[in-house]
Amino acid sequence: MGPNRHDLLTIGQLSRRSGLATSALRYYESLGLIHSERTTGGQRRFARAALRRVAFVRAAQRVGLSLEEARTALDRLPENRAPSPAEWNGVAQSWQSRIDEQIAELEQLKVKLTGCIGCGCLSLSKCALYNADDRAGTAGPGARYLLTRDPASGPEPGAAADPVG
């Protein structure tokens, strides 16, 4: 038997309680993150458990997981009740390696940014003085040295691998 009609929330109520816009809730529903029932008039009604699912998705996003990763995790959890500790632990364990990878990336970013804060160009020691005419820009948009190269190896992508140039 489904939830009592008094236990169902309108999209507006879910929006106010969750802090998300109704458009975001409709998007979450289209992705299968949350589910609603329809009234005879076609209005959405969400079980109160949708609040927990929305909070779960927002927590996943906060730690850097994608909506697809959140959906995969939610698929492992019950839809209309609180997960048991064992169910929650299974999901949490599946995220550990992903979160560890993200921590390592952030640590690397932190170390590299330390050398860049003074100049602000986000290319570390290869700033405009060393990277005239934006030679590093030929490798594409963004901070090319920050996450993809060792700043000590040269201003142009592939410079170390190209002995001719």
Rosetta blueprint (number, residue, H / E / L):
1 M L
2 G L
3 P L
4 N L
5 R H
6 H H
7 D H
8 L E
9 L E
10 T L
11 I H
12 G H
13 Q H
14 L H
15 S H
16 R H
17 R H
18 S H
19 G L
20 L L
21 A L
22 T H
23 S H
24 A H
25 L H
26 R H
27 Y H
28 Y H
29 E H
30 S H
31 L L
32 G L
33 L L
34 I L
35 H L
36 S L
37 E E
38 R E
39 T L
40 T L
41 G L
42 G L
43 Q L
44 R E
45 R E
46 F E
47 A E
48 R L
49 A H
50 A H
51 L H
52 R H
53 R H
54 V H
55 A H
56 F H
57 V H
58 R H
59 A H
60 A H
61 Q H
62 R H
63 V L
64 G L
65 L L
66 S L
67 L H
68 E H
69 E H
70 A H
71 R H
72 T H
73 A H
74 L H
75 D L
76 R L
77 L L
78 P L
79 E L
80 N L
81 R L
82 A L
83 P L
84 S L
85 P H
86 A H
87 E H
88 W H
89 N H
90 G H
91 V H
92 A H
93 Q H
94 S H
95 W H
96 Q H
97 S H
98 R H
99 I H
100 D H
101 E H
102 Q H
103 I H
104 A H
105 E H
106 L H
107 E H
108 Q H
109 L H
110 K H
111 V H
112 K H
113 L H
114 T H
115 G L
116 C L
117 I L
118 G L
119 C L
120 G L
121 C L
122 L L
123 S L
124 L L
125 S L
126 K L
127 C L
128 A L
129 L L
130 Y L
131 N L
132 A H
133 D H
134 D H
135 R H
136 A H
137 G H
138 T H
139 A H
140 G L
141 P L
142 G L
143 A L
144 R H
145 Y H
146 L H
147 L H
148 T H
149 R L
150 D L
151 P H
152 A H
153 S H
154 G L
155 P L
156 E L
157 P L
158 G L
159 A L
160 A L
161 A L
162 D L
163 P L
164 V L
165 G L
